[in-house]
Amino acid sequence: MLVRSNQKPYARLGLAIPKRHIKQAVERNRIKRQIRESFRARQSKLVGWDIVMMARSGADRLSNRELREVLESHWQKLASACADS
């Protein structure tokens, strides 16, 4: 996850899910859907940030539940970092 302040009253999300790490389009799309849904649920708490989520090799082997848990931990870290600044 890469994060930068955007000076806007809303958060924005970018996705970097490379074909070389996740070969099948079905899996890339599943991961993108999970990330977008997770972001929508927390977008109101992340005001003023640009966030780029990048998938690593092996992300396609995670179940949807495991992927949501990983995303939740990332959002919690970001929320605590936002609160500190």
Secondary structure, DSSP 8 states (H G I E B T S, - for coil): -EEEE--SSS-EEEEE--TTTS--HHHHHHHHHHHHHHHHHHGGGSTTEEEEEE--TTGGGS-HHHHHHHHHHHHHHHHHHHHH-
